[in-house]
Amino acid sequence: MERERAVGVMSALWSVGAGLLLLLLWVRHRGLEAVLVHHRWVFVCFFLLPLSILFDIYYQLRAWAVWRLHSAPRQHAQRVRHIQEQVREWKKEGSRRYMCTGRPGWLTVSLRVGKYKKTHKNIMINLMDVLEVDSERQVVRVEPLVSMGQLTAYLNPMGWTIPVVPELDDLTVGGLIMGTGIESSSHIYGLFQHTCVAYELVLADGSLVRCSPTENSDLFYAVPWSCGTLGFLVAAEIKMVPAKKYVKIYYEPVRGLQKICEKFTEESKKKENSFVEGLMYSLDEAVIMTGVLTDEAEQSKINRIGNYYKPWFFKHVEKYLKADRTGVEYIPSRHYYHRHTRSIFWELQDIIPFGNNPVFRYLFGWMVPPKISLLKLTQGEAIRKLYEQHHVVQDMLVPIKSLEKSIQTFHVDLNVYPLWLCPFILPNNPGMVHPKGNEAELYVDIGAYGEPKSKQFEARASMRQMEKFVRSVHGFQMLYADCYMTREEFWDMFDGSLYHKLREEMNCKDAFPEVYDKICKAARH
């Protein structure tokens, strides 16, 4: 019996080895670059998916060990002191170069390539742990590299979650504060930054400062959207809310652009909806979803959509549109929060065209998705240029009163579907992003991810046209994506008054680049 088992194992190993050998010979015959560009799924399936699994295992084991040993709070102060020492060393060297975090650009979820890291002084920041859960204050204190997947996995067993859980597992707290983050609960709670109650930063002089709405309030309101150009974030305190087991979600297909906008606006104004989201599959077809948190569920209607063998969420939603019927389901809360993770919204269909096939899902779905960071690291110049010229990943934030006009503009300039619609309340706080008036206003994030079908699409010209439109309705462009604005146009879109005042007061001008110079293509090329 043992001999037969050994023979079987050897046979399997020989088969795998032979398959890999044939694959390598084929790659050599076609040329590595040709395979990476035209058959990227081969590289992703055979190399990046297994590597992504190893990454996940490493970070999960590390998080488990830190939790078991309760080492994070003890080591945090030591790590912060090390960051302060690096900043003081930079000052001793004469402050000749700008500073930036030493985290490699490919590790970020943003598709933008940060070339500045090669010329700036890299400050190593190894802060990736949950520090404290304060149930009395209903606040969780975390380090900036804590990811959304890590945080919800940590809090949910304790009966807690955070009010706004941006979609993708690998999004980090620091990225969501220094950039921005949103979720289908944002019509109640605002953007991710609006759920934070305090930040801790190491400034350009090496000092450690805590800021909140009542303590160093100018800095507190200036940090969001500043992209690390006011100081190094070392900790954040985020509000918590009680977690419930399920999200009861209601799917409603709507046809006709005017009706879609009216229905979406109506649902977005209802505070009884815990979640509101829309997926547009064409100019006049959408499914609008509303959800409420609950601990009770009808067993026959539970859908564990996050299980690896389940259909991708956007494809599951599309079934209601095709069948022209409404529906009700109960999705486990954590599955709901990360419902677009497995398919990276709908980006994975362009990388693995057969990824939603039932056979692939059942056999290999447990390895999906590949890490966005690894996709960036291995994309090469040819793929990067291809994506830049023929692919769009953009989120535009516009007042909900301009929704219909905005969707029409997206259709003409881009013609990318599905479109993601996510409402949020924008309070009239100081800082780079706030409504035009003196009161909070309801906005909507329109997310376009994919290959534009518009015949006149040309990356730079089309995006400049989109940016001009967004400025005209007093909207905002998320800064993780390619931005083509001039400096004047950029500061017309964003309110730089508080930001520039603080850069002067805190001597940031010689320490950090201006946010425009860090993120805009016109400044980086």
C-alpha positions in Angstrom: 0.0 0.0 0.0 2.8 2.4 1.0 4.7 1.5 -2.2 1.6 2.2 -4.3 1.1 5.6 -2.6 4.8 6.5 -3.2 4.4 5.6 -6.9 1.3 7.7 -7.1 3.1 10.7 -5.5 6.1 10.3 -7.8 3.7 10.0 -10.8 2.0 13.3 -9.8 5.3 15.1 -9.3 6.5 13.9 -12.7 3.3 15.2 -14.3 3.6 18.6 -12.6 7.3 18.7 -13.6 6.5 17.8 -17.2 3.7 20.4 -17.3 6.0 23.1 -16.0 8.7 22.1 -18.4 6.3 22.4 -21.4 5.1 25.7 -20.1 8.6 27.1 -19.8 9.5 25.8 -23.3 6.3 27.5 -24.7 7.2 30.8 -22.9 10.7 30.6 -24.3 9.3 30.0 -27.8 6.8 32.9 -27.7 9.1 35.2 -25.7 8.5 36.3 -22.1 7.2 39.8 -23.0 4.7 38.5 -25.6 3.4 36.0 -23.0 3.1 38.7 -20.3 1.3 41.1 -22.7 -1.0 38.8 -24.7 -1.3 35.8 -22.4 -0.9 37.3 -19.0 -3.3 34.8 -17.4 -0.6 32.1 -17.9 1.9 34.0 -15.7 -0.8 35.0 -13.2 -2.3 31.6 -12.8 1.0 29.6 -12.6 3.1 32.1 -10.7 1.3 35.0 -9.1 -1.6 33.2 -7.6 0.6 30.7 -5.7 2.9 33.5 -4.7 -0.1 35.6 -3.5 -1.2 32.6 -1.3 2.3 32.5 0.3 2.1 36.3 1.0 -1.3 35.8 2.7 0.0 32.9 4.8 3.0 34.9 5.9 1.0 38.0 6.9 -1.7 35.9 8.7 0.9 34.0 10.7 2.6 37.2 11.6 -0.6 38.9 12.7 -1.5 35.8 14.7 1.9 35.7 16.5 1.7 39.4 17.3 -1.8 38.9 18.7 -0.8 35.9 20.8 2.3 37.6 22.2 0.6 41.0 22.7 3.8 42.5 21.3 2.4 45.3 19.2 1.8 47.9 21.9 5.2 47.3 23.4 7.1 47.5 20.1 5.2 50.5 18.7 7.0 53.1 20.8 10.3 51.7 19.8 9.4 51.6 16.1 8.2 55.2 16.3 11.5 56.3 17.9 13.4 54.6 15.0 11.4 56.7 12.6 12.2 59.9 14.6 15.9 58.9 14.5 15.8 58.6 10.7 14.2 62.0 10.3 16.8 63.6 12.6 19.6 61.9 10.7 18.1 63.4 7.5 18.4 66.8 9.1 22.0 66.2 10.1 22.8 65.3 6.5 21.6 68.8 5.5 18.0 68.1 4.4 19.2 67.9 0.8 16.4 65.6 -0.5 12.7 65.3 0.1 11.6 62.5 2.4 9.1 59.8 1.7 8.2 56.4 3.2 10.6 53.6 2.3 7.7 51.2 1.4 8.3 50.1 -2.2 5.9 51.7 -4.7 4.8 48.2 -6.0 3.4 47.3 -2.6 0.7 50.0 -2.8 -2.7 49.3 -4.2 -2.6 52.4 -6.4 -1.8 51.6 -10.0 0.3 54.7 -10.3 4.1 54.2 -10.4 5.8 56.3 -7.8 9.2 57.2 -9.4 9.9 59.8 -6.6 11.1 57.0 -4.3 14.3 56.6 -6.3 15.3 60.2 -5.7 13.9 60.9 -2.2 15.2 60.0 1.2 13.4 56.7 2.1 12.3 56.6 5.7 11.6 53.0 6.7 8.2 52.6 8.4 7.4 49.1 9.6 4.0 49.7 11.3 1.4 47.0 10.5 -0.3 46.0 13.7 -3.6 46.6 15.7 -2.5 48.4 18.9 -5.6 48.6 21.1 -9.3 48.0 21.1 -11.1 50.4 23.5 -14.6 49.1 23.9 -15.6 51.8 26.3 -14.7 54.6 24.0 -15.7 52.5 20.9 -12.3 53.2 19.3 -9.6 51.0 17.7 -6.1 52.3 17.6 -4.0 51.0 14.7 -0.8 51.4 12.8 -0.9 52.8 9.3 -0.1 49.6 7.4 -3.0 47.6 8.9 -5.1 46.4 6.0 -8.9 46.2 5.8 -8.9 42.4 5.6 -6.7 42.3 8.7 -8.7 44.8 10.7 -12.2 43.2 10.0 -10.7 39.7 10.8 -9.4 41.1 14.1 -12.5 43.0 15.2 -15.4 40.8 14.0 -14.8 38.0 16.5 -15.0 40.6 19.3 -18.3 41.8 18.0 -17.0 45.0 16.5 -16.4 46.5 13.1 -15.6 50.0 11.7 -18.3 52.1 10.1 -16.6 52.4 6.7 -14.8 49.3 5.4 -13.4 50.1 1.9 -13.7 47.2 -0.4 -10.4 45.6 -1.1 -8.7 43.5 1.5 -5.2 45.0 0.9 -6.2 48.6 1.3 -4.3 50.1 4.3 -5.4 52.5 7.0 -2.6 54.9 6.1 -3.5 54.9 2.4 -7.2 55.5 3.2 -6.4 58.5 5.4 -3.6 60.1 3.3 -5.6 59.3 0.2 -9.3 58.5 0.7 -11.6 55.5 1.1 -15.3 54.9 0.7 -17.9 52.2 1.2 -21.6 51.7 0.7 -22.2 52.9 4.3 -20.7 56.3 3.5 -24.1 57.9 2.9 -24.3 57.8 6.7 -20.7 58.0 7.9 -18.9 59.9 5.2 -15.5 59.0 3.8 -13.0 56.8 5.7 -11.3 59.9 7.1 -14.6 61.0 8.7 -14.7 57.9 10.9 -11.2 58.7 12.4 -11.0 60.6 15.7 -7.2 61.1 16.0 -3.9 60.8 14.2 -0.3 60.5 15.4 2.4 61.8 13.1 6.2 62.3 13.1 6.8 65.7 11.7 9.6 67.2 9.6 11.5 68.2 12.7 11.3 64.6 14.1 8.7 65.5 16.8 5.8 63.2 17.5 2.4 64.9 17.5 -1.2 63.8 18.2 -4.0 65.6 16.5 -7.8 65.4 16.8 -10.8 67.7 16.3 -9.9 69.4 19.7 -6.1 69.0 19.7 -4.0 70.4 16.9 -7.2 70.6 15.0 -5.8 72.3 11.9 -3.4 69.4 11.4 -6.1 66.9 12.0 -8.3 68.3 9.2 -5.3 68.9 6.8 -3.9 65.3 6.9 -6.6 63.6 4.8 -5.8 63.7 1.0 -2.3 65.1 1.8 -0.6 61.9 0.6 2.2 62.0 3.2 3.3 65.5 2.5 2.8 66.9 6.0 4.4 64.2 8.1 4.6 60.4 8.6 1.5 58.8 10.0 2.4 56.4 12.8 -1.0 55.6 14.3 -4.7 56.4 13.9 -7.8 56.0 16.1 -10.9 54.9 14.3 -14.5 54.7 15.5 -16.0 51.3 16.0 -19.6 50.2 15.7 -21.2 46.9 16.9 -21.0 44.2 14.3 -24.0 42.0 13.2 -24.0 38.6 11.6 -25.6 39.4 8.3 -26.5 42.1 5.8 -30.0 41.8 4.5 -29.6 43.0 0.9 -32.3 44.0 -1.5 -31.6 43.9 -5.3 -33.7 46.0 -7.6 -33.1 46.3 -11.4 -33.9 49.8 -12.7 -34.1 50.9 -16.4 -33.9 54.4 -17.8 -31.1 56.8 -16.8 -33.5 59.3 -15.2 -35.2 56.6 -13.1 -31.9 55.1 -12.1 -30.7 58.5 -10.8 -34.0 59.2 -9.0 -34.1 55.8 -7.3 -30.4 55.9 -6.3 -30.8 59.4 -4.9 -34.0 58.5 -3.0 -32.4 55.4 -1.4 -29.1 57.3 -0.6 -31.1 59.9 1.5 -32.7 57.1 3.7 -30.7 56.7 6.9 -32.6 53.4 7.6 -30.5 51.9 4.8 -27.2 50.7 6.3 -25.8 50.3 2.8 -26.6 51.7 -0.6 -24.8 50.7 -3.8 -25.5 50.8 -7.5 -23.9 48.9 -10.4 -24.6 50.3 -13.9 -24.3 47.7 -16.7 -25.1 50.2 -19.5 -26.3 53.8 -19.9 -29.8 52.9 -19.0 -29.6 49.6 -17.0 -28.6 49.3 -13.4 -29.2 47.2 -10.2 -29.6 49.3 -7.1 -28.8 47.5 -3.8 -29.8 48.5 -0.3 -28.9 46.6 2.8 -29.5 46.6 6.6 -27.5 44.9 9.3 -29.2 42.1 11.2 -28.5 39.1 13.4 -31.4 37.1 12.1 -31.7 35.5 8.7 -33.9 33.2 6.7 -31.7 30.1 6.3 -32.9 29.4 2.7 -31.8 33.0 1.6 -28.3 33.0 3.1 -25.7 33.6 0.4 -22.0 33.2 1.5 -20.9 35.1 -1.5 -17.3 35.3 -0.2 -16.7 31.6 -0.5 -14.1 30.9 -3.2 -16.4 28.8 -5.4 -19.2 31.4 -5.5 -19.8 33.6 -8.7 -18.1 36.9 -8.7 -20.4 39.4 -7.0 -20.9 41.8 -9.9 -21.8 38.8 -12.1 -24.2 37.5 -9.4 -25.9 41.0 -9.3 -26.2 41.0 -13.1 -28.5 38.0 -12.9 -31.2 40.1 -11.3 -31.0 42.5 -14.2 -31.1 39.8 -16.9 -34.0 38.1 -15.2 -35.7 41.5 -14.6 -36.6 40.6 -11.0 -36.0 41.9 -7.5 -34.5 39.7 -4.8 -33.6 39.5 -1.1 -30.5 37.7 0.4 -28.7 37.5 3.7 -24.9 37.9 3.2 -22.6 37.2 6.2 -21.3 40.7 7.2 -17.6 40.1 6.5 -18.4 38.5 3.1 -20.4 41.7 2.3 -17.7 44.1 3.3 -15.2 42.3 1.0 -17.7 41.3 -1.8 -15.7 42.9 -4.6 -12.3 41.6 -3.4 -12.2 38.3 -5.3 -12.7 39.8 -8.7 -11.0 43.1 -7.8 -14.4 44.7 -8.7 -14.4 43.5 -12.3 -10.7 44.1 -13.2 -9.8 40.4 -12.9 -12.0 39.5 -15.9 -9.4 41.3 -18.1 -6.5 39.4 -16.5 -8.1 35.9 -16.2 -10.9 35.9 -18.8 -12.2 32.5 -17.6 -11.9 33.4 -13.9 -15.6 33.3 -13.3 -16.1 29.9 -15.0 -17.5 27.4 -12.5 -14.7 24.9 -13.2 -12.0 27.4 -12.6 -13.7 28.7 -9.4 -14.1 25.3 -7.9 -10.6 24.2 -8.7 -8.5 27.4 -8.3 -10.9 30.0 -6.9 -9.3 29.6 -3.4 -6.2 31.2 -4.8 -8.0 34.3 -6.2 -7.3 37.2 -6.3 -3.7 37.7 -7.2 -2.1 40.5 -5.1 -2.4 43.9 -6.8 1.1 44.6 -5.6 2.5 41.6 -7.3 0.6 42.5 -10.5 2.3 45.9 -10.4 5.7 44.5 -9.6 5.6 42.1 -12.6 3.7 44.1 -15.2 6.8 45.5 -17.1 7.0 48.6 -19.2 5.0 47.2 -22.1 2.0 46.3 -20.0 2.2 49.5 -18.0 2.1 51.6 -21.3 -0.8 49.4 -22.6 -2.8 50.0 -19.4 -2.0 53.7 -19.4 -3.3 54.2 -23.0 -6.1 51.6 -23.2 -7.3 51.1 -19.6 -9.0 53.3 -17.1 -9.1 53.1 -13.3 -10.7 56.2 -11.9 -13.0 57.3 -9.2 -14.7 60.7 -9.5 -16.6 62.2 -6.6 -19.5 64.5 -7.7 -22.5 66.0 -6.0 -25.5 63.7 -6.3 -27.5 66.4 -7.9 -25.1 66.2 -10.8 -25.4 62.4 -11.1 -27.3 62.1 -14.3 -25.1 64.7 -16.2 -22.0 62.9 -14.8 -23.0 59.5 -16.0 -23.7 60.9 -19.5 -20.3 62.5 -19.5 -18.7 59.2 -18.4 -20.6 57.4 -21.2 -19.4 59.8 -23.9 -15.8 60.2 -22.8 -15.1 56.6 -21.6 -18.0 54.2 -22.2 -16.8 51.8 -19.5 -19.2 49.4 -17.8 -20.0 48.3 -15.2 -19.9 51.7 -13.4 -19.8 51.6 -9.6 -22.1 54.1 -7.8 -21.5 54.7 -4.1 -23.1 57.6 -2.2 -21.5 59.5 0.6 -22.2 62.5 2.9 -19.5 65.2 2.7 -19.4 67.3 5.8 -18.3 70.9 5.7 -15.0 70.4 7.5 -11.8 72.3 6.9 -9.3 70.7 4.6 -8.7 69.9 1.0 -12.2 68.4 0.3 -15.5 69.9 1.4 -18.8 71.0 -0.2 -19.0 74.4 -1.9 -21.7 75.6 0.5 -21.7 75.9 4.3 -23.6 72.7 5.0 -22.9 68.9 4.5 -23.9 67.7 1.0 -24.7 64.3 -0.5 -22.1 63.2 -3.1 -21.6 60.0 -5.1 -18.5 58.2 -6.1 -18.6 57.1 -9.8 -16.0 54.4 -10.3 -14.9 53.5 -13.8 -12.6 50.4 -14.1 -11.8 48.7 -17.4 -11.2 49.2 -21.1 -12.9 52.3 -22.6 -15.2 51.5 -25.5 -15.5 55.2 -26.6 -14.1 55.5 -30.1 -12.6 58.9 -29.4 -10.9 57.8 -26.2 -7.3 59.0 -25.9 -5.9 58.7 -22.4 -4.6 62.2 -21.7 -7.1 64.2 -23.7 -10.1 62.2 -22.5 -9.1 62.3 -18.8 -8.4 66.1 -19.0 -11.9 66.5 -20.4 -13.3 64.4 -17.5 -11.3 66.4 -14.9 -12.6 69.6 -16.4 -16.1 68.4 -16.1 -15.6 67.3 -12.5 -14.2 70.7 -11.5 -17.2 72.4 -13.2 -19.6 70.6 -10.8 -17.4 71.1 -7.8 -16.4 67.4 -7.6 -13.1 65.7 -6.8 -10.8 63.1 -8.3 -9.4 60.4 -6.1 -5.7 60.8 -6.0 -4.7 57.1 -6.3 -5.2 57.3 -10.1 -3.5 59.0 -13.0 -4.2 62.8 -12.8 -3.5 65.1 -15.7 -4.3 68.5 -14.3 -2.0 71.5 -14.3 -1.1 72.9 -10.8 -3.6 75.7 -11.2 -6.4 73.3 -12.2 -5.5 71.0 -9.3 -5.8 73.8 -6.7 -9.0 74.9 -8.4 -10.4 71.4 -7.7 -9.0 71.2 -4.1 -9.0 73.7 -1.3 -5.3 74.2 -0.5 -5.7 77.1 2.0 -5.2 75.1 5.2 -2.8 72.7 3.6 -0.4 75.4 2.4 -0.7 77.3 5.7 0.5 74.3 7.6 3.3 73.5 5.2 4.7 77.0 5.9 4.2 76.7 9.7 5.7 73.2 10.0 8.6 73.8 7.6 7.4 71.1 5.3 8.5 72.8 2.1 12.1 71.4 2.3 11.0 68.1 3.8 8.2 66.8 1.6 7.1 67.5 -1.9 3.8 69.3 -2.5 1.0 66.8 -3.0 0.6 68.0 -6.6 4.2 67.2 -7.4 3.9 63.8 -5.8 0.8 62.5 -7.7 0.2 64.5 -10.9 1.6 63.3 -14.2 2.3 66.8 -15.4 4.7 67.2 -12.5 6.2 63.8 -12.6 7.2 63.7 -16.3 
